[in-house]
Amino acid sequence: MINALKYLQVLLFVFMLFIDTLLLAQDQEIDLGRNPEEFLFDIDEVELEVPELLKPGFHGFASINVPFSQGMDEKASSRISDQTELVLWFGTRIFKNLSFDTEFELENTFEKAEVDKFELDWNIYEEKLVFRIGKFYYPFGIERFVTHAPSNKLIDRPTPSKKIIPGTYSDVGVELYGEIPFFNNNKMEFTYELALTNGLKGIGGRGRQEFVDDNNDNKALGGRLGFEIMECFEIGGSYSSGKYDDDEKYKIDFVGADISFEKWGFEMRGEYIRSNVERSTEMGGDYDRDGYYFQASYTYSPKRNYLNYIEGVVRFDSVDPNDLETNDEDADRVAIGVNYSPMDYARIKFEYELENEATETPEHKGFVQIVFSW
């Protein structure tokens, strides 16, 4: 039955993609006048002044990565095949206040297929109260908004977002979210996201559940609260808790804090994540893990022929996946990047990083990435 549901989901996605392709063939105009950061799917992409129901929107990106320096190994922090991918987004407005979108990804050098999102949103009250059901990105922290190549200013992702939070963590469940002006002031806004999901089935990057599977009856409860000022500065806090083992004996908690600023071409963002993992005495007992990162960038956008924009990026991150052990998983890392966009839908990214592991000699790594968005 589980496999049948998975196949049905894939067939539904292919059907919707086919319908959208027919519409594009009928001289549907495509807006390419946006920076790559804006290609992350938003249902507003298919919102019209006079809503045309069931008219689909479709876009995506493809990225190819190549290393250009020594020091590559087989650890998750060094592999670039996970970043060589094809991602397709599809969305449509079913009724005035009801919309659907999905995200389909081919990764690991296009050898692995996965549906990261399959969600239905009901706008109950003017974007201040929205109900979501399906599979969605778990509302923890802010790095989840920039995981994909068009929006990630570097090629690799922050280490805590892979070793503390299990990668691009999406889960099945329900969510309430919204944006509320602070004392009716449009320049100050309170945002909330609250979710009840199946939860994790283990620790680390392989802890995510399959689409319709759940290894226990316990549910994870969590979310994020944020406060935005002047549309350029935001602070937020996140929390999540749930039991992860088959017998529902052991709990895993996450707590996080984030901060971001974006104005005049500058962008700064930082995040701290801490997690407590319960474990049997035979397995070594409970332990804590934590990590943080800080990233700064500047974008120069002259909008000239073959020079859409150029930007420089620097990021520092640090992670300790187990406070009871000291091994090569404990690491500090510095990454420097330069990005060049000749036109709205193309981007070339260069990244050099130095990783200093607790029990290993420092490693130097370099990547180049080409991204096409539509």
N, C-alpha and C positions, 0 to 999 in steps of 0.2 A: 504493500500500500504506500509506503514511504517513497519508494522509487517511482511509483506511478504519479504521485503528487509532484515530484521533481520534474519528471518528463512533461507533465501538464503545464508547469510553470514555464519551462523553456519553450514549449510550443506556443503558449500565449504571447511570450515576448517576440518570437519570430513572426507571428501573425501581425502584431502591432507594428513591428519594424517594416513589414511588407506594405501595410496600409500607408505608413508614413512615406515610404519611398514613392508610392504612386502619387501622393500629394505633391511631393517635391518635383516630380516629373511634370506637373501641371503648372509650371512657371511660378511656383511659390517662391517669394523673395526671401533671401537669407541675409540676416544682418551680421556682417563681419567686423563692424566698427567698434570692437571692444578689445580690451586687454585680455591676455590669457587668464588672469585671475578671475575674470567674470564668467568663465565658461562653466564653473561649478553649477550643477543644475539647481534651478530655482523655479518654482511653479509660476512665478511672475513672467518667466520667459514665454509662457503660452497664454498669458492674460491679455485680452483684447479690450478696447474701449467698449465695444458691444460684444460680450462673450459669445463665441461660436462654439457650442458644446460639442464635445467629442472630436475636436480638431487637434490632432496630435502635434507635439513638438519633439524634435529629435536632434541631438548633437553628441559629440564625443571627442576623443583624441587618440592618437597613437604616438608612442614614444619608443625610441631605440637608444640603447646605452652601449658605450664602448669604454673599457679602461685604457688609460694611457700612461700608467706608471706601475712600478712593482709594488709588492706588499699585499697582493690579493690573496685571500685564503678562503676557506669554506664556511666561515662563521657567518651568522645572519647579518652581522654588522658590516660585512664586506661584500656579500654577494650583490651583484647588480642585475642578475636575471629577473629578480622580483620586480624591478622597475621597468623592464622591457615589456610593454603591455599595450593592449587595445581596450579602451573603455567606451561603452555606449550608454547614453542616457535617453530615456523615453518618458514623456509625460503628457497628460491630457486633462482637460477640465471636463468632468462628467456632468456636473450640475454647477450652478452658480457658486455654491459654497463647498463643493465636493471635487477633489482632484486626486489624481493617481500619478505616481512616477516610479520608475525602476532603473536600476543600474546594473549592467552586465559587464563583467570583466574577464578578459583573457590575459593571464599573467604567466610568470615563469617561462619566458620566451615563447608565449602563446600556447603553452602545453597544458595549462590548468584553467578551467572555466569556473566562474563563481558568480552568483547573484548576490551583490552586497546590499542592495535595497530592493524592496518590493512593497511599497507603502501606499496607504490610502489616507488622505487628510480631509477632515471635516472642519471647516472654518465656522465655529459656532457663533463667535461674536467678534467681528471686525479685527481679526488677527490678534486680538487680546486673549482669546481662548480658542485653541485649536486642538482637536482630538485626532490622534494618529494611531493606526493599527497596521500590523504587518511586520516586515523585517526592515530595520532602520539602523543607522549608526547610533551606537549607545551614547547618550548625552553626557559625556564626561570630558572636560577640558576644551581647548580650542584648537589643538593640532589637527583634529579630525576634519576641520574645514579646509585644510591645505595639504592633504596627504597626496593628492594626485599631481602628476607632472606639470600641468599648466598653472597650478596655483602654488606649488612648492617652489620656493625661490632657490633652493639647493636641490641636488639630485637625491642624496640620501636623506633619511628622516632622522629626527632626534632619537638618540638611543633610548631614553626613558619611554618613548612612545612605542617602542618595540619590545623592550625587556621587562617593563613594569605593566603597562597596558598591553594586552595581546594584539599588537598590530592594528590593522583597520578593524576595530571591534564593532561588528554589527550583530544584532540579536533580534529574536522574534518576541513581540509583546505589544503593549499599548503605551501611549505617551500622551501627556498633556503639555502644551507649550504655548507661549505667547509673549507679546511685547506690550508693556504698559507705561505710558508717559508718567513721569514723576511729577505729581502735583500739577497735571495738565501742561507741563513744560515739555515741548517737543524736542528741546535740546538736551534733556535728561530723561533716560529711559531705563526701566527695570525689565529684565528678561528672565524667564524661568522655563525650565525643561524638567519634567518629572516622568520617570519611566518605570514600568513593571514588566520584566522580561524573564525568559527562561534562565538566564544566568550562565556562568561558565561551567565547564565540565572538567577543568583541570587548571594547572598553573602554567603561565608562560604563553608563548605564541601559538601553541596547539590547544589552548584551552577553550576555544570557541566551539559552540554547538553547531551541528549541521542544521540545514534550513528547517526541517520539520522534526528534528530529534530533540530529546531532552533526557538527560541521564538520571534526573530525579524530579520530585514534585515540588521542590523548593523554588521560589522565584527571587530574582535579584531586584532590589529596590534602590533607586538612585536618581541622580540628575545633577543639574547645574543651575546656579543662580548668578546673574550678572547685573552690573550697573554701568550704564554708558553715559558719558558726558560729552556734549558738543559733537557727537558723531565721530570723534577721533580718539577718544580715550575710554578704555573699558577695563574693569576689574571683575573677577569672577571666582567662585568657589564651587567645587564638585565633590560628590560623595556617592559611594556605591557599596552595597553589602549583599552577600548571598552565600549559600552553601554550595560547594562545588563537587563533592564526592558522591558516589552512587548511593551511599547509606545515609546521607544528609547529617553527617557528624561534624564536619569541619567547615569553617566559614572563611571567606576571603573578603577583606575590606579594602577600599581605596578612598583616599582623600586627596584633593588637589586644589591648588590656587593658581590663577593665571592673571596676566596683565598684558595689555596691548595698547599701542599708540600708532596712529597713522595720519600724517599730514605733511603737505609741502614736498611730497616725494619721499619722505622718510617713513620707515616702518620699523617699530621695535616690538618684540613680543617675548614673553618669558613664561615659564610654567614649572611648577614644582609638584611632584607626585609621590605619595607615600602609600605603602600597602602593608597590611598585616595578614599573614597566612597562618592559619591553624593547621597543625599536622600532628600525626601520632608520635608518641615518644620513640617508637621503633624507627621512625623515619627521620628522627632528629629533633622533633619538637617544633613549637611555633617559632616563627622568625619574621623579621621586618625587612622591607626593601624600599629603596627610595631613589629618586633621580630628579634632575632639573636640567633646563636648558635656557639660554638667552640668545636671541638672534636680532641682528640689526641690519638694515639695508637702505640703500638710497637708489631711486630710479630717476633717470634723466630721460624725458620724453619729448624730443624735438618734433616728432611726427613728420619727418622728411622722407623722401624717396629712399627706400632700403635702409632706413634708420627710424624704425618705429619707437624703440627705446633701448637703452642700455642701463644695466644696474649692477651694483656691487653688493655682496652679501658676506657677512661673517657670523658664525655661530659657535658657541661653546656649550658642550653638554657633559654631564657627569652622571654615572649610574652605579649603584651598589645593589645587585639583585638578591643578596642574602647577607644580612649583617652577622651571621654566624660563621661565614666562610670568607677567605680571601683567596681569590683565584683570578684567572684571566678574564672573567666576566666583569670584574670591577675595572672601570675604565673612565678616563677623561679624554675628551676629543675636541679638537679645534678644526673647523671647516671654513674654507674661504671659497667664494664663488663669483663668477662673472657671467652675466646673461646678456645675450644680444638678440633682439627681435627685429628682423628686416621688414616684417609686415604683420598685420594683426593676427594672423592665424599660424605663424611660424615662430619658433624660438630655439636658440642654441644655447646650451648651458655648459659651463665648465666648472668643475669643483676639484679642489685639492684639500685633503684632510690629513691630519696627524693624530693618531690614536695612541694614547699612552695607557697600557694595561698594567695592572698591579704586579703581575708575575712575568711579564714579557717585555722585550725591548720595544721601543716605540716603532710604529709602522706608518709608512707614508703611502697614501693611496690617491689616485687621480681618476676622474671620470669625465666623460663628455656625453651629453645627451641632446638628441634632436627631437623636438615635439611639434606635432601638427594638430591643430584644433579646428573644429568646425561647429 
